[in-house]
Amino acid sequence: MIPRLPSYPMPTPDTLPEQRVPWTPDPARAALLVHDLQTYFLDFYDPAQPPIPELLRGVADLTVHARTLGIPVVYTAQPGAQDPTDRALLTDFWGPGLPDDAALTRIHPLVAPQPGDTVLTKWRYSAFQRTPLRDHLRGWGRDQLLICGVYANIGCLLSAADAFMQDVQPFLIADALADFNEAEHRRALEYGAARCAGITHAAALLTLGGAAETVNRWTPTRVRAEVAAALGVPEADLRGDDDLLLLGLDSIRLMLLTEDWQRAGLRVTYADVAARPTLEALTDLLCAAGAR
């Protein structure tokens, strides 16, 4: 019951709604929520058009940086073929939901969970309903929640409102969300800013914890983390001489990675990356380009 969704530009930092609260994200207090970034929900968009490439690149960068800083990363994912008693009133608005198909229920490979992350089964709009999210936050000593994913005006916004009502400071990451259209996306940010949430953007969060220097430094650890996220495999499973194309790094993922590295200031081309698609070769290439 979700229609095909239009392309639209991501909001930019200079267009965000005015903040009402003086909250500041703190790596020692925050957890990162990656909300419902399952293939099923992303398939309603054109994957090559905004906002999807920007969304996936932003979330991939945020999850890597969060893990580096020790910020817990929490994912939600709705199960397929939900029992009608579990789905309840959602059926009246959205139909039966996701089918029982692992290709559709999986979290997108570019932003897939890594060992140590927490994955919660999602049953309602809010990530807190029928999940142990609040208990996890208490156990980690965290009272801030950084929110990215889809859809901004439904689960992301209502998770923010629920966090607020449980004395957890929520932050909507404006350019790491996507929605049914640009108007809905902006309304979600405006409502959050006016009633229950701080509004931030990915670049600001990527400067947390000593920031710019860490984000701009290219190391073998960073390259391994980004390639593992693109493949959706644990970092420890990658060997230096593995042919990444055989492991599933198809042309679209390789193109998105190359564009992301170019945005980060590296002078590399798709041809450079595709010429020797092993972790060892990519590490040499990117670290050399970063040093330049």
N, C-alpha and C positions, 0 to 999 in steps of 0.2 A: 504494500500500500504506500510505499515511498516512490514518488515519481523520479524520472531522470532529472538530475540536478544541474543547474547552469554553472558555467565558469564565471568567476568574478575575482577581482584583485583582493589580496590580503590587506587588512588595515595596516597603516604605517604608524610609527611612533608619534608623528606630529598630528595624527587625526584621532587619537584616543580620547575618550571622555575624561572630563576633569575628575580627579580623585577627591573623595570626601574624607578619606581616612589617612592618617600619617604612617601606615604600616610599611615596613621594609622587609623584603624577603631575607631570611637569615639561614645560611647553610646548616647551622647547628639546631635550628628549630623546624626546618621544612621537610616535607616529603613531596615527591613528584607523582601525580596521578595521571596516567595515560589512559584516557577514557574511551573504551569501545572502538579502538582502531582496528577493527576486523575487516577482512576483505569484503564481506557482504555489504557493509555500510559504505565502503569506499568505491565499490563497483557502480554506484549510482552516479558517479562523476566521470568525466573524461580524465583519465589518469595523467595525460600529458599536458593538461591545461590548468591554470590557477583555479582554485587554491591548492590542489593536491601535491604537486612537486614541492612547493614551499612548505606545506604542512609536514610532509614526511621528512624533508631535510631538517626542518626546525626541531621536530620531535627527536630525530636521531641524534642531533647535536646535544639536545638537552639531556637525553638519557645518558649519553656518554659522559657528559660533564657532571651530572648528578652522581654517577657511580664514582667518578674521580674524587669528588668532595665528600663521599660517604653519605650522601642524601639517599634515603630509601626510595626505591622506584616501585610503584604499585600500578598494576594493570587491572582493568576490568574487561571481561569478555562474556557476552551472553551465550548461553548454551543453545545448541540446535534442537529442533523437534521438542520444544517445551511441552510438558503436560498441561492441558487446559486449566487444571486447578492451580498450577504454578503461575501461568501467564495471566489468568483472571481477567481483570478489566482492560489490560493492555490489548487484548484481542479485539475489543470493541473499537479501539482507535486505529490499530496497526495490523490487524489480522494475526495469523499464527506465528509470525516471526521467522527466525532463521531456520533453514532446513538442516537436516542432519547430514551435513557435508563438510568434511574437515577442510576442504579448500576454501570454503566460505566462512567458517567459524574461526579460522586461525587469525591471529594478530598479524598484520602485514609484515612480511619478512624484513623490510628495511628498518622496522622499529621493534623487532621481536624481543620478548623477555630474554634475559641472560641469567645464568646461575646467580642466586642471591636475591633476585627480584621476587616480588610477591604478585601472584595472579589470583584475582577474586572472581568468583562466578557472580554475574550481574543479573538481578531479577527485576529491578524497578528503575525508574529514572535516576534516582539518587544512588550514588555508589555506596552510601552508608546503609541502605535498606536491605535487611536480610544478609548482611555481610559482616565480617569482624573488623572492618576498616577502623572504627573508632578504637577498638581494643588494641589494634596494631599501633596506632598513633600514640596511645598512652604508653604502651610498652617500649616504644622507641624514644619516648620523651619529646614528641613532636607536637607542636600546636599551630603549625602553618601547613597549608596544602596548596601546592602549585598545580594548576589544572590545565591540561591540554587534551586534544582529541576531538571527537564528534559525538553528538551535534551540539553546537554551542548553546542554542536556545532551549535544549531539552535537558539531557542528562548532565552536561557540563555545568549549566547554570543552576540546576536544582541540586547538584552535588555541592556547589558553592554555597547555596542558601542553607542546605542542611548542615554543612560544616560551620557556618556562621552561628546557627542556632545551637551548636554544641561547643561554642567557645573556641573553635579552631579558625584562625584567620585564613580565608581562602583568597587565592590570586588567580584570576583568569589570564592566561597567557595569550594575548590578543591575536598574534600572528602564528600561533601553534594550535589554532582551533579551526574548524570548518563547519559550515551550516548549510541550510537549504538554499540560501541565497545571501547576497550582500546585506540586504535590509535586515533579515533575521539575525545575521551575525552581529551587526552593529547594535540592534535592539538588545541582544543578550549582553553586550558589553555595557550599554547604557544602563540597563536595569541593574546589573551587578554593581556598577560603580555607584549608583544612587542608593542601593538598598543593602548590599551584603558582601561586597568583594573589593579587594584591590585589583587594579588593572595594570598589567605589566606586559613586556614583550621579550622575545627570545634573546635578543642581543644584550639586554640589560641583565638577564639571568646568567648569560654566559660570561659575565664579568664578575660573578660571585667568587669569593675565595681566592683572590689574587689574579683574577680575571684575565684581562687581555693577554698578559704574558703567557699564561697557561694555555689559553685557547689558540693562540697563534703559534705555539711551539710545536713543531712536527717531530714526533718521536716514534720508534717502533711500536711502543705500547698504544699510542693513539691510532696509528695506521691499522694495527691488528683489531682494535676495538671497532673502528668504523667498517672494516671489511666484514668482520663477524656479524655486526648489526645488519649489514646489507644482505648477507646470506641467511640470516636467521639461525646461526649456529653458535654454540659456546665458543668463546675465544680460545679455550684450551684445545679444541678439536682441530685447529688450523695448524698445518705444518708449512714451513717456509717454501718447500718445493711443490706444494699442491697446485694443480691446475685449477684455478678458481672458476673457469668456464665450465669445467666438468662438475664442479660442486654446485652449480646453479647460478653463477653470476652472469645472467643473460645480458643482452645488449642494452635493454632498457635500464636495468639496475646499474650497469657500468656507465651508461650515459649520465644518469642522475648523480652517481658518485663523482664523475669527472666534473660536472657542472658545479657540484658542491665544493670541490677542491679549487676550482677556478674562482668561485665566489670568495673563498678564503684567501685568495691572493696568490695561489700557486700557478706558475706558468707551465701548465701541462695540457696536453690535448688528448682527445679520445684515442687517437692513433698511438700516442706514447703509451697509454695505459693498456690498450688492447694488444700491443706488440709482444709483451711478456707478462701474461696475466697470472703471475704467482705472487704470493704474499711477500716473498723475499725481494723480488724485482720491484714490486710496488713500494715497498719500504725504502729501498735504495732511491727510487725515483722521487718520491714525495719528500723524503728527508733532505735530499740534495736540493730539490726545488725550494723547500722551506728555508734552507740555509742561504740560498741566493736572495 
